């Protein structure tokens, strides 16, 4: 069953990072997006701030290599509408990944130092795959809210995949985290019928997710 997730991401490896760094106080709302290539797109985006801050934001856009052809289409006091092209030059471009997973981006907003994306995923497994990608790329993935297809809020849970949960439970049960350890990584790998490297990766990612979920 499809799920709708609200996801917070850090800004420094995504498009518009330079412009945002110039004016961290700005608030941005992605209104529309048209894909023009595997990593390029034309977007229409609202920016909200004081007039002076918006002027500095425009200067930041002009100097930001992750966007080009930024044009102001409207000015309504404390908010301006821009049309710009995402060049694909950002350190991380997420669109090809979530498109391949069958997901859709419903909304995207920047405020208080982070992006918040509202996205629909075919199921929890594809959401988990997108989380894996974001964590590998150091995007600071944080699941803010999760709803089912009808909009009913679901428990966010521990954020672990089934494989990570299995590995962590086995490691705890066998005393891998005890001092001194009562089992080895090789023993855990043999029980799970995977390589030492694979079980190490599951434990590392699982521990990292639990820390992000429960330690503010």
Secondary structure, DSSP 8 states (H G I E B T S, - for coil): --EEEEEEE-STTSTTHHHHHH-TT-EEEEEEEEE-SSS-EEEEEEEES-HHHHHHHHHHHHH-TTEEEEEEEEE-SSEEEEEEEE-S-SS---HHHHHHTT-EEEEEEEETTEEEEEEEESSHHHHHHHHHHHHHTT---EEEEEEETTS-EE-------HHHHHHHHHHHHTTTTSSS-SS-HHHHHHHHTS-HHHHHHHHHHHHHHHHHHH--
